[in-house]
Amino acid sequence: MKSRKVNYHTILQITFCFALGISKAQLNNDAGMWNTFSISHELKKNVNLNIDQEFRLRENYSRVNLFYTNIGISIKKKNWKIEPSYRHIDKVNLDASVSFRHRFMLDINFKKKFGDFSISERARYQIEVKNVFSSKRAFLPEQYLRMRTMIDYNINDYFTTYLSCELRYQIDVPNSDIVFNGFWHRIRNVLGVDYKINRKNTVGVYYLVQNEFNISPPENIYITGLQYSLKL
């Protein structure tokens, strides 16, 4: 009975996220593309080194948005996984200048399997500084909490499809003139599929819809994503 409750609760949460995302739709829309290359290497049993490189386009695929490099460690024990990581971001502004950003994240994951299905919950605490030498306030970190629910379904030995919903909560953004601290302000809904080429190589494609609210100005973005993962 306990596992069934978890199942129903998670499905209801994802349904709520999609419904809320649709209801909050605004007029400011954009489309883009995210391309990710990931490498993982097992340092020892249940401890992996993970490196991700991502390149993003926005404004209907016409402009470079950002590059980032993510380096982290994942530690797994039974159904739990802890992942501290650092991300260096080069964000391209409208005037073609580059904003350098540093992000630190701590993920706590819980995953449970139900036959061919699996359900996972991820809590992420995130702090970020940007343009740290531009002003005294720039050294003050932005803080967010991100909660994600995901359902995976193993179609066969090669294909896995998934559905996820993530909510972001703004804890504190001290270096902005307009702040909306203490509010949920973004939803990301993702539908994707992964193809396992072999034991070491996996490719995937997904579609992401991001809806913003409680911020000014809000924006909806529609993302096509491609990803390639390599296990060393």
N, C-alpha and C positions, 0 to 999 in steps of 0.2 A: 504493500500500500504506500509506503514512503516513496519509492521510486516513481510510482504513478503520479503522486502529487508534484514531484519535481518536474516531471514531463509536462503536465498540464500548466503549471505556473510559467514555465519557460515559453511554451507556445503562446500563451496569453500575453506575455510580455512583448514578444516579437510582433504579434498582431497589433498590440497597442502602439508600438513604435511606428509601424507602417501607417497606421491610421492617423496618428498625430502628425507624422511627416507630411501626409497628403493634405491634412486640414490646415497646416501652416504655410502652404505654398504661397509664394509672393511673386511679384512681377519681375524681379531682378533674377534672370536666369543665365547660366553659362554652361558650356560643355568643355570637357578636356580629356586628357589621357594620362594615365600613370603607368610607367614601365619599370619593373623591378627585377633585379638580379640578386639572388640570395645564395650564400655559401654557408654550410654548417660543417663543423668538424668536431668529432667526439674526443674530448680531452681525456675523459675516463668514463666509466659506466654512469649513465644518467646525468652527465655534465657535458654540455656542448658549448662551443664557441660559435656565435652567429654573426655574420657580416651581411649587410644589405646595402645595395646601391640603387637609388631610385631617381628617375628623371620624369618630370611632369610638364605637361602642356596645358594651357587654358585659353580662354577667349575663343571658343570654337576651334580648338586645335591650332590656332594661328600664332601663339606667343609662348615662349619658354616661361614657365612659372618658377620652377626651382629644381635643384639637385640636392640630394642628401646622402650621407654615408652613416650607417647605423652599425654600431659595434656593441655586442652584448653577450652575456653568459646566461644559459638556461640550466636550472637545477631541477631535476624531476624526482619525485618520490610518490609512488603509487598514483593516485588520481590528481596530485597537486604538482604545480610547476611554478617556480619563481624565476623571474627574468629581470635583472637590472641591466640597463643599457644607456649608452650615450649616442647622441645624434648630432652631427655637424650639418647645418643647412645653409646653402647658398640660394637665397631667394632673390629673384630678379624683379626689380621695381619697374613701374611704367616708364620711367625715364632712362631705363637700361642700366641704372646703377644696381649694385648688389648689396643686399642686406645679409650680414653674417650672423647666424643664430646658433646657440648652443642649447641643447635640450637633454635633460636627464630624466629617465623614466624607470619606474619600478612596477612590474606586472606581477600579479598573483592570479594564477589560472587554476580552475578546477574543471575536470572533464570526467564524464560518466558515459559508459557505453550501454546501449539497449539493443542488442542484436546488431543489425546493420546500421543502426542510428547511433549517433553520439551527440551529447549536449555538453556545451562548455560555457563557463562563466569566467569573464576576465575583468579584474579591477586594475586600473592603471592610475598611478599618481605621477603627474608630469610637472616639471618646472622648466622654464625656458628664459634665457636672456638673449637680447638681440642688440646689435650695434653698441656694444658695451662701452666704447670710447666716445660715443656721440654726446653723452651728457651724464651728469651724476645720477639721474633717475634710471638711466639705462642699465645700471648694475642690479637694479631691483628685479627679482625673478617673477615672471608670470606663473601662476599655479592653477592647475586644472585636475579634475577627477573625471576619468572616463570609464564607463561601465558598458561591457559588451556581452551579449548573449548570442551563441551560435549553435545551429543544428547542422550536423553533417550526415550524409547518407552515402554509404558505400554501394554504388551500383554494381560493381564487379571488382576484379583484382586490379583494374586499370583506372576506372573512373570513380571520382568522388564529387558529389555536388553538395553545396552548402548555402545556408541562408543565415544572415546575421543582422543584428541591430545594435548600434552603439549610441549611447547618450553621453554628452559632455557637459560637465558642471564647472562653471567658472568660480574658482575659489577666490583668487585675487589677481588683478592686473594693475599694479601700481604705476606703471610707466605710460599710461594712456590718459588723455584728457576726458574721455568718455568711458566710464566703466559700468559694468553691469554685474558686479560681484554678488555672489549668493544666488545665482540663477542657473537653471538648465538652459542652454541656448543653442544646442546643435544636435541633430539626429543624422546618423549615417545608416542607411539600409543597403545591404549588399547581397547579390545573388551571383554565385559563381560555380565553376566546375574545374577540377584538376584532373590531369591525365598523367599517370605514372608510367614513364617510358621504361624505366628499369629501376633497380634498387637504389641508384644514386641520382637519377635525373627525373624531374617532374616539371611539367609546364601547366599553366593555368590561365583562364580568362574569367573576368568578372564584370559586372555592371553595378556601379555605386551611385546612389542618389543621396545627396546631402542637403538637408533643409535647416536653415538658421532662423532663430527667433530670439526675442529679448535682447537683441543687439541692433546697432544702427550703423550702416544700412544692412538689412538682412539680404541673403543671397541664396539661391538654390543652384547647385551644380550637379551635372550629370556626367559621370566619369566612366570611360571604358578602360579597363585595366588588363595588362598583360604581365605575367610573371614567370620566371624560370628559376628553379631551385636545384642546387647541386650539393650532394653530400660527399665530402672528402673522406 
